[in-house]
Amino acid sequence: MCFIENQQLWYDNVLSYRTRISESSLPELISFVCENIDAMDLSITGDIIFSISERITDDDVSIIGVEFIIPVNKRFKSSSRYVFKPRFRLENAVMYKFSGDILKLSRESDRLYEYVIRRNMKAVTEIYYCVKKLDGGNSVICMYIGINSNLL
């Protein structure tokens, strides 16, 4: 288990897309975005990032509220579904690299939170998941959480 402090993510020209999906369909949605972004006359220029803002579990299904942050090659006109943001900046973050089944991210994100607590740090963002590799359910994902730099 390797945690790296003082990390940053910087992207210019990003597409923001928020939705709710079943957690099990997350890999398919990421693949769909990669394969179909050209329909908007855009191309992806970096790693896809996503954050999970809510998790609703009901019997045998888990629904997640997710925001995708996708670096693209140029500006575009925002719509009710996709929003252009000129930049995405995450600074002073702790990073934890995960390799395995993307559907086990919840357990792995608990490890990142535990590290932050053990080190007496204060998280100021949710976890951002940076997709480095996705092959079906198998993935390599770097998890980032922003830390308050004003604490001792």
Secondary structure, DSSP 8 states (H G I E B T S, - for coil): --EEEEEEEEEEEEEEEEEEEEGGGHHHHHHHHHHHGGGGT--B-S-EEEEEEEEEEETTEEEEEEEEEEEBSS-----SSEEEEEEEEEEEEEEEEEEEEGGGHHHHHHHHHHHHHHTT--EEEEEEEEEEEEETTEEEEEEEEEE-TT--
